[in-house]
Amino acid sequence: MYVVFLAVSVRDELTRRRLEAEEQLKLRLQRAIAEDDLPSACSATDVARYVTTVLQGIPVQAAGGACRENLARTADKAMKHWPPL
């Protein structure tokens, strides 16, 4: 029972941290849009979610054994779509 509770509390903490980081990125992107550093057509919410997903997905793939070259290609592909509108 203790192990299940611990796993849930760790999951909840990781979720909280992920959402907090995504929110901070969204706020920064909103500022970039307001300052014309990003196109006004950008959705700060969508871009923050996109960046967060790519940033979190690459380490998961690496932990699963993905080779460096494939991870680099994934990062390159993501950057070709920057800024995602």
C-alpha positions in Angstrom: 0.0 0.0 0.0 2.8 2.4 0.9 4.5 1.8 -2.5 1.3 2.7 -4.4 0.9 5.9 -2.4 4.5 6.8 -3.0 4.2 6.2 -6.7 1.0 8.3 -6.9 2.7 11.2 -5.0 5.7 11.0 -7.2 3.5 11.0 -10.3 1.5 14.0 -9.0 4.7 15.9 -8.2 6.1 15.3 -11.7 2.8 16.3 -13.2 2.8 19.5 -11.2 6.4 20.3 -12.2 5.6 19.6 -15.9 2.6 21.9 -15.9 4.4 24.6 -14.0 7.3 24.6 -16.6 4.8 24.6 -19.5 3.0 27.5 -17.9 6.2 29.5 -17.5 7.1 28.8 -21.1 3.6 29.9 -22.2 4.0 33.2 -20.3 7.4 33.8 -21.9 6.0 33.0 -25.4 3.1 35.4 -24.8 5.6 38.1 -24.0 7.5 37.3 -27.2 4.3 37.6 -29.2 3.5 40.9 -27.6 7.0 42.2 -28.4 6.7 41.0 -32.0 9.5 38.4 -31.5 7.1 35.7 -32.6 4.2 36.1 -35.1 0.9 37.1 -33.7 -0.6 34.0 -35.3 1.2 31.8 -32.8 -0.7 30.3 -29.9 1.5 30.6 -26.9 -0.5 27.7 -25.3 0.0 25.4 -28.3 3.6 26.3 -28.8 4.4 25.7 -25.1 2.7 22.3 -25.3 4.6 21.5 -28.5 8.0 22.4 -27.1 7.3 20.7 -23.8 6.3 17.5 -25.6 9.4 17.4 -27.8 11.7 18.2 -24.9 10.2 15.5 -22.8 9.9 13.0 -25.6 13.6 13.0 -26.5 14.9 11.8 -23.1 12.2 9.1 -23.1 13.4 7.9 -26.5 17.0 8.1 -25.3 16.2 6.0 -22.2 14.6 3.5 -24.5 17.8 3.1 -26.5 17.3 5.5 -29.4 20.6 6.3 -31.0 22.0 9.8 -31.0 21.7 10.3 -34.7 17.9 9.5 -34.6 17.4 11.9 -31.7 19.3 14.6 -33.5 17.1 14.1 -36.6 14.1 14.4 -34.4 15.3 17.7 -32.9 16.2 19.0 -36.4 12.7 18.1 -37.6 11.1 19.9 -34.7 13.2 23.0 -35.3 12.2 23.1 -39.0 8.7 23.7 -37.7 9.7 26.7 -35.5 7.8 28.7 -34.7 4.9 26.3 -34.9 1.8 28.3 -35.8 
